[in-house]
């Protein structure tokens, strides 16, 4: 993967979280699913919910505050 860009696309209803590698769209959906997608890329497809539970909770709270 080269440069990964992450941003909200507010042109869709509801707004969607987008992850792009250069110009190729890799993911589009909710913020929390995007975080899980990126975690799966970092760990060759394996996600440990036990190890990431607190981090995912923090991201969910952050998503609600930013929305």
N, C-alpha and C positions, 0 to 999 in steps of 0.2 A: 504494500500500500504506500502511496506517496503522501501527499498532503491531504489530511482528512478535515473537511469543513462540516461543522454542526450548526444548525440554525433553525429558527421557527419560520415556517412559511405561512404567513397570515392571509395569503390570497385564497386559501381553501377554507371551507366551513365544515367542521371546526378547524382551527389552525393545526398544522401537523409539524412534527419534528423531523428534520431532514438530515441525513448523513451522506456526504458526497466524498468520493475519492477523485480529486481533480475535477473532471466534469461529469463523471459517471455517478448516477444516483444509486447508492447502496441500500438505503433504508428510508422509508417514509411511514410515519405512524405516530403513536403517542411517545411522550418523552421517556417514560419509564421503560417501554419496550425498546426504545433506541439505546438506552443505557445498557439494557440486557444484551442487545445486539453487539454493542461495542465490547462488552465484557467477554462475549463468546469469541470475538475475533482475537482478543488478547490472550485467551487461554485455549486456543485450538478447538473451540466449540464446546468446551466444558464450563458450566456455571455451577458454582457451589452456593446455594441459597443460604446455607448455614454461615459460611464465611462472609457473604456479601449482604446479609440481612440488614445490618445497621446502616451500611452505605446506601442501600436501596431505599430504606426508610427516610434517610436524610434527603435523597434526591426527590422523593415523592413530596415531602414537605416543601422543598425548594420549588417544585413545579407548581404547587398550589399557590404559593406566595407570588410567583411571577405571572401567573395566569390572570 
